[in-house]
């Protein structure tokens, strides 16, 4: 493991608050809402985490006659996200796949994006915006790849369509048994809370504020992201 990342993890382990793996995943759900609220509302209506939204918006613009590269920021976000997912996938399959190395790398990218958003004050277009979006999308791509190993059933951190479907389709009204409804409802609620708080902070103060809050949430979540509870993974 890189010495700098080892130092970060050691400091966090000795001085930071500690949470469970499940709590860490809930915090990531809130983080996703915070990050995408700041990006969409202030950085040119682009998402750093929700690639479905970027794909749809890009296709909408192209389908209505806009030049492809007029909205290249969507391609930038998609490309950076893919690179992050590749990096995360390689880490998961490496000797450090069971450790917090990948999440520590993600923390560095998220921190860099937050710092640059304060220094550069990016708007809805321009190079500064593209750099911040790229860093955030890379971090989110890595996060999604890592959570394929470190996630737990029915606790979504970003895409809520399947979680909402499961919540309703397996409810008593649908003849189901309401299995794990608390986990599904909680992840949806925390995601919505993060998005709402992020939107309010972006509009009333600045986009770097929800990014800073997202970084703080992730710093706490980092203490529990690999403390997997075998019972939670199976249930």
C-alpha positions in Angstrom: 0.0 0.0 0.0 1.3 3.5 -0.8 2.8 5.2 2.3 0.6 8.3 2.1 -2.6 6.3 1.9 -1.3 4.1 4.8 -0.9 7.2 6.9 -4.4 8.4 6.1 -5.9 5.1 7.1 -3.8 4.9 10.3 -4.8 8.4 11.3 -8.5 7.7 10.5 -8.3 4.4 12.5 -6.8 6.0 15.5 -8.5 9.3 15.7 -11.7 9.2 13.6 -15.2 8.0 14.6 -15.9 4.4 13.8 -19.1 3.1 12.2 -20.4 -0.2 11.1 -20.2 -1.4 7.5 -24.0 -0.9 7.1 -23.8 2.6 8.4 -20.9 3.3 6.0 -23.0 2.3 3.1 -25.9 4.5 4.2 -23.5 7.4 4.4 -22.4 6.7 0.8 -26.1 6.8 -0.3 -26.2 10.3 1.2 -22.9 11.2 -0.4 -24.2 10.3 -3.9 -27.2 12.7 -3.4 -24.9 15.5 -2.2 -22.4 15.1 -5.1 -25.0 14.9 -7.9 -27.0 17.8 -6.5 -24.0 20.1 -6.6 -23.0 18.9 -10.1 -26.4 19.1 -11.7 -27.4 22.4 -10.2 -24.2 24.3 -10.5 -21.8 22.6 -13.0 -23.8 22.5 -16.1 -26.6 19.9 -15.5 -24.3 17.0 -15.5 -24.1 14.1 -13.0 -20.8 12.8 -11.5 -22.4 9.6 -10.2 -25.7 8.8 -12.0 -24.5 7.8 -15.4 -28.0 6.9 -16.5 -28.9 10.6 -16.3 -25.9 11.6 -18.4 -26.7 9.0 -21.0 -30.3 10.2 -21.3 -29.4 13.9 -21.4 -26.7 13.4 -24.0 -29.1 11.4 -26.2 -31.8 14.0 -25.7 -29.5 16.8 -26.9 -28.2 14.8 -29.9 -31.7 13.6 -30.8 -33.0 17.2 -30.8 -30.4 18.3 -33.3 -27.6 19.6 -31.1 -24.0 19.0 -32.2 -22.5 16.0 -30.4 -19.5 17.9 -29.0 -21.6 20.9 -27.9 -22.4 18.8 -24.8 -19.1 17.1 -24.5 -19.2 17.3 -20.7 -21.4 14.3 -20.6 -18.8 12.3 -22.6 -16.1 13.6 -20.2 -18.1 12.4 -17.2 -18.9 9.0 -18.8 -15.2 8.6 -19.7 -13.9 9.5 -16.3 -16.5 7.3 -14.6 -15.4 4.4 -16.8 -11.7 4.9 -16.0 -12.6 5.0 -12.3 -14.5 1.8 -12.6 -11.6 0.2 -14.3 -9.2 1.3 -11.6 -11.6 0.0 -8.9 -12.1 -3.3 -10.7 -8.3 -3.8 -10.8 -7.9 -3.0 -7.1 -10.7 -5.4 -6.2 -8.9 -8.2 -8.1 -5.5 -7.3 -6.6 -3.8 -8.4 -3.4 -5.4 -5.3 -1.8 -8.9 -6.2 -2.8 -10.0 -7.0 0.8 -8.5 -3.8 2.2 -9.6 -0.1 2.2 -7.0 0.8 -0.4 -9.5 1.5 -3.1 -11.7 3.6 -0.8 -8.6 5.6 0.3 -7.8 6.4 -3.3 -11.4 7.5 -3.9 -11.1 9.8 -0.9 -8.1 11.4 -2.5 -10.0 12.1 -5.7 -13.0 13.4 -3.8 -10.8 15.7 -1.7 -9.0 17.0 -4.7 -12.3 17.8 -6.5 -13.6 19.6 -3.4 -10.4 21.6 -3.0 -10.4 22.6 -6.6 -14.0 23.6 -6.4 -13.1 26.0 -3.7 -10.0 27.4 -5.4 -11.3 27.6 -9.0 -14.9 28.4 -8.3 -16.1 26.5 -11.5 -19.2 27.6 -13.3 -21.5 25.8 -15.6 -18.9 25.6 -18.4 -15.2 25.8 -18.9 -12.0 23.9 -18.1 -12.3 24.2 -14.3 -15.8 22.7 -14.5 -14.5 19.8 -16.6 -11.6 19.1 -14.3 -13.9 19.0 -11.2 -16.4 16.8 -13.0 -13.7 14.5 -14.1 -12.3 14.0 -10.6 -15.7 13.4 -9.1 -16.8 11.0 -11.9 -13.6 9.1 -11.5 -14.1 8.8 -7.8 -17.8 7.7 -8.2 -16.8 5.1 -10.9 -14.2 3.6 -8.5 -16.8 3.7 -5.7 -19.3 1.7 -7.7 -16.7 -0.9 -8.7 -15.6 -1.3 -5.1 -19.2 -1.7 -3.9 -19.7 -4.6 -6.2 -17.5 -6.4 -3.6 -18.2 -4.5 -0.5 -22.0 -3.9 -0.9 -24.8 -5.7 0.8 -28.1 -6.9 -0.5 -31.0 -4.4 -0.8 -28.9 -1.4 0.4 -28.6 0.7 -2.7 -26.2 3.7 -2.6 -27.2 5.3 -5.9 -29.6 3.9 -8.5 -32.9 3.6 -6.6 -35.2 2.2 -9.3 -34.6 -1.5 -8.4 -34.7 -0.7 -4.7 -38.0 1.1 -5.0 -39.3 -1.7 -7.1 -38.3 -4.3 -4.5 -39.8 -2.2 -1.7 -43.2 -2.1 -3.4 -43.2 -5.4 -5.3 -42.3 -7.4 -2.1 -44.6 -5.4 0.2 -47.7 -6.8 1.9 -49.9 -5.0 -0.6 -48.2 -7.1 -3.3 -48.5 -10.3 -1.4 -44.9 -10.3 -0.3 -43.3 -10.6 3.2 -41.7 -7.1 3.4 -38.2 -8.7 3.6 -35.5 -6.1 4.4 -37.9 -3.3 3.9 -36.0 -1.2 6.5 -32.8 -1.4 4.5 -34.5 -0.5 1.3 -36.5 2.3 2.7 -33.5 3.7 4.6 -31.3 3.8 1.5 -33.9 5.6 -0.5 -34.6 8.1 2.3 -31.0 8.9 2.9 -30.3 9.3 -0.8 -33.2 11.7 -1.1 -32.1 13.6 2.1 -28.6 14.0 0.6 -30.0 15.3 -2.7 -32.3 17.7 -0.9 -29.6 19.0 1.4 -27.1 19.2 -1.4 -29.5 21.3 -3.5 -30.2 23.7 -0.7 -26.6 24.2 0.1 -25.7 24.6 -3.6 -28.3 27.3 -4.2 -27.9 29.2 -0.9 -24.1 29.1 -0.4 -21.9 27.4 -3.1 -21.4 24.0 -4.8 -18.2 23.3 -2.8 -20.3 23.2 0.4 -22.2 19.9 -0.4 -19.0 18.5 -1.8 -17.2 19.3 1.5 -20.1 17.7 3.4 -19.9 14.6 1.1 -16.2 14.4 1.9 -16.9 14.5 5.6 -19.5 11.8 5.2 -17.1 9.6 3.3 -14.4 10.1 5.8 -16.6 8.7 8.5 -17.9 5.9 6.2 -14.3 4.9 5.4 -14.0 3.4 8.9 -16.6 0.8 8.2 -16.7 0.1 4.5 -14.6 -3.1 4.8 -15.9 -4.3 8.1 -18.3 -6.6 6.5 -20.8 -8.5 8.6 -21.2 -12.0 7.1 -24.8 -12.1 8.3 -25.6 -8.8 6.6 -24.1 -9.9 3.3 -26.3 -13.0 3.2 -29.5 -11.5 4.7 
